[in-house]
Amino acid sequence: MARLLQDTSKFHPSEWYTANRMQRASTESQKSRSECVIAESWRLVDEIEKTTQKTQSDVNKKIEQRREEIKFWKQELDNKLEQIAHETEVLLTFKNRLERALEGCKEPLVVAQKCLLYRQRRVGIDLVHDEVEQELLKEVEVLQGVIALLGRTLEQTNEQIRRNRSAKYNLEMDLKDKFTALTIDDYCASLTNDTPHIIYADNAMKLEGNFVSPEDWIDFSNINVEKADKQRNNSLALKALTDSILSQTANDVRKQCEMVNIAFRNRVKEVKDAKHKLETFLAMVMDEIASQEKNIAALKKAIADKEGPVKVAQTRLEARNRRPNVELCYDTVQCSLMNEIQEITKNIQRQDALAQAETELKRLSCRQLSLEEEIKVKENTLYIDEVLCMQMRESVYINNY
């Protein structure tokens, strides 16, 4: 019995009490730690919830701010796009005006060159470098200068239209991207914790692709806006310049065309006056020729009328020279006959007026031919200037381009 009580495999009651106390103490300690963990967990959960809500609220605000920022730049880009598109349409109108102006200069230039060519057909003294030719040459020079200027302006306009379209393309591409980004951010703004089909995206945190800084993002759109503004301002300046050029060139061409027409009218009047004077001179010469012909006829008749008396006197002398012997006397009859023949012969010889009259008639005939030829020259000039040139120029009309 004593051995049973002293068995070392059994615990002492004090040990049992001690073990129980330890179990209780351990349990209470574990329970206390667990309660602390639970309290800490609830505190942490509450803190995480508040932090998450705050963070999500901040993200929502930033998304909203970003949407407003995109909308602002989208509106700016829309305004610039509308402006540059409008200016491009205006430049296209000016381009058409320039093309019409260039086309409109072709006919006047051809007409002026034809007039110069036709006027080379003038002959004689009328082939003169007159005021008409001077004004025609100036007209050709003006038209060629205008065509060159309009051509350069058209090239500038085409280049400006190309630049405008380049700026417009950049704006459109930027707007397209802004629209896509705004659509995406609108979708993001609409998402809530209860939105169906939201998923985990583990790869979303990877910064893949060509991300840019907010400053670069602003600079990109700002550069597009500034480029559009620059091209718009260039378009406005070119438009004003082109409008001035079109107006000035039309006035210059119209003014020079009128100068040529005035020169033609003055020249035609001058040639007509000269032709009229020549015709008057021709009529005078014709009258003088008729008078001279009558004078020559009278002179010839007068000479012819002296043939009878000369023949009678010479026949008498011939007969009396056959008187015989002493009868061949140089009597008063013989002396009178000799004097008569000498006087008539002398008078006939003194009538050199016939030769002068015939010479003058030849000169008058030459003057007639010269005047008739000169009148033909004037008629040819009038046909060239009045019929060929002036009638052709009637079809030329300089419009406001």
Secondary structure, 3 states (H helix, E strand, C coil): CHHHHCCCCCCCHHHHHHHHHHHHHHHHHHHHHHHHHHHHHHHHHHHHHHHHHHHHHHHHHHHHHHHHHHHHHHHHHHHHHHHHHHHHHHHHHHHHHHHHHHHHHHHHHHHHHHHHHHHHHCCHHHCCCCHHHHHHHHHHHHHHHHHHHHHHHHHHHHHHHHHHHHHHHHHHHHHHHHHHHHHHHHHHHHCCCCCCCCCCCHHHHCCCCCCCCHHHHHHHHHHHHHHHHHHHHHHHHHHHHHHHHHHHHHHHHHHHHHHHHHHHHHHHHHHHHHHHHHHHHHHHHHHHHHHHHHHHHHHHHHHHHCHHHHHHHHHHHHHHCCCCHHHCCCCHHHHHHHHHHHHHHHHHHHCCHHHHHHHHHHHHHHHHHHHHHHHHHHHHHHHHHHHHHHHHHCCCCCCCC
